[in-house]
Amino acid sequence: MPDRLKITDERTGLQYEAPIKDETIRAIDLRQIKTGEKDFGLLSYDPAFLNTASCRSAITYIDGDAGILRYRGFAIDELAERCSFLEVAWLLLNGELPTEQELTVWQSQVKRHTMLHETTKKFLEGFRYDAHPMGMLISTVAALSTVYPEARNIFDAKNRHLQIARLVAKMPTICAYCYRHHFGLPYIYPDNELSFTGNFMNMMWKMFEPKYVANPILERALDVLFILHADHEQNCSTNIMRGVGSAQTDPYLCVAAAASALAGALHGGANEEVLRMLEEIGTKDRIPSYIEAVKSGKYKLMGFGHRVYKNYDPRARIIKRTADQVFTVTGENHKIEIARELERIALEDDYFVQRKLYPNVDFYSGIIYEAMGFRPDLFTVLFAIPRVVGWLAQWEEMLLDPEQKIARPRQVYTGYGLRDIVPMHRRGKDADSPGQRDPQVAV
Ligand code: CMC
């Protein structure tokens, strides 16, 4: 079977060919389709990138119809079952699972960089006590670009890897400091005898005890949640990471931009919204009327639906299991009952079935976080801590891809043609039509 697409332009009767590779044609091959010499050539129009691959990537594989998620070829459930978060972080960043020695070196490298420069601590102190932690995180990560100006040498591999270790290591510290700032609690310095996740819990919750010891079930549950959130191919924030990175911006500023995308309610902000929704529903008997309100377009069912998964999000299944383990320690959070019932009713309802809307990663994660003692406004920060690994892996892949250039989409211009400026004293006074020419494509 020839792997090329034949296109007939009915405007001119001319025929064109575009090679098909990996079930994809190159949009640039459409440019040859012209009506005349002065024609710029055909563009493809794809708002919100519904059908556009922007890169070739070997990091994460998703089959949305089958509900499959793999990092570097490994099934997400196996990674969540058998690996630690730092092991998975190494895998995403380097392509292979670490050897014992590589893991030891990587762990100690991350530990070496957990501290924040004291001036960064002061920077954090400048926020109001009630500042949203995502705003604090985004600004602080951006500020790190001033602390490490050498980070802009992005084509120096050694330098790049140093900044990657710094970013992975400092995200939990920033998150914990944001939390303690809100309550006026003293900041807790990292304890490098603890695991990545154990140390994060230590910086969050240590009070008077000489040494913080995390509950091992909760520590493992958080590690699993970090694994599940570490990457998700070309999602909104990763696309921003690659887009900003394509301008050769330093990784701190790129991560700040990606985290800004993550903060949105339709992306990482959804887990916080799920909790607010469950609070608003309040009791099980109010679920049917809430579902009706969703179906009439009044609300969205937060934590449901996904651009890629048209089947159960495999991460949601693992999170549901993790929730049961967490509740053996914390006791059941009453919201889980509302969530389970909401899921049951939604999955039987034609509206959700027809649109293939299933629970996504955010549906149950917030309930676990709340049971563990995290405030809802920290949930998206908890998403950003592991996702920084995916962003950085994708950023480095983009930088080293010889096909990539500065990201710069085209547009279909729909505004006025050339117009004359109406003098100030006549503006808005008469029916002076500036005259409009046909909309044109600006190139
Ligand atoms: N509740 C009710 N209706 C929904 C929902 C929802 N959560 N999600 C999609 N729909 C409907 C939507 O109204 C549309 O209906 P119709 O065909 O009648 O117009 C249809 O389903 C298709 O939806 P869409 O908006 O075209 O889908 P999308 O791929 O553009 O959006 C989404 C994906 C995740 C933004 C969306 O499903 C949504 O807003 N979900 C709620 C927010 C959420 O949970 N976000 C977390 C996503 S997973 C983690 C992450 O990415 O951070």
Boltz pocket constraint, residues with backbone or C-beta under 6 A from the ligand:
constraints:
  - pocket:
      binder: B
      contacts: [[A, 235], [A, 265], [A, 266], [A, 267], [A, 268], [A, 269], [A, 270], [A, 294], [A, 299], [A, 300], [A, 301], [A, 302], [A, 303], [A, 304], [A, 305], [A, 306], [A, 307], [A, 308], [A, 355], [A, 357], [A, 360], [A, 361], [A, 362]]
      max_distance: 6.0
